[in-house]
Amino acid sequence: MKLLLMGPPGAGKGSQSKKLVEAYDLQSISTGEMFREAYKKGDPMGEKAMEYIRQGELVDDELTNRVVRERLSHERPDARFLLDGYPRTVNQARALDKILTEKGTRLTAVINIVVDKEVIIERMAGRRVCRQCAATYHTKFRPPRVENVCDACGGDLHQREDDKPASVRNRLNIYESKTRPIIDYYKGRGFLINIDGEQSFEKVFRDIQRALRDLT
Ligand SMILES: [Zn+2]
């Protein structure tokens, strides 16, 4: 099984991917992690990638494809994995197809978590994080007992820069222009699964499981 998990920032990909990796015994192959590792080792490729990431930009296609090609070259054709953070552009999706075809294999499914833009902005805008213990809250969906005070440690709650509407809109715009076209690229190839992401975490996961079952 080889899965891609797509969806806008704030659609809950992180927690769904963790759960999928456990439930289907998959390796999680994350380009973000590979870049951070390379950076830690002082690899110039890592330095270059981190420059893009720090500026909130996508790492360029050539560099990203090279890292993924190298990483997947160590895997057998029947390896089971979930790709995390890749592909982010149509060029990367094409490169991935090529890498897999050369290995004599292909993707099993592309799971697309669909959430309306305004819903995401509302979700992110309400997020609050404890300055002391990093516990997370939501002003509407998971409010602390006392406003702006952490239930767990009494620490101060704050809003991360990343979660402010202007920043969220910026990331959503990058997603719309660069990443969203990937969905069209995969459309009509029989393995694109659209999942309603405006439901509880459990319901979203059950829908994914059912769709994967129907596929095989
Ligand atoms: Zn706390």
Residues whose N, C-alpha, C, O or C-beta is under 5 A from the ligand:
A	BS01	ZN	C130 Q132 C133 A134 A135 C150 A152 C153 G154 G155
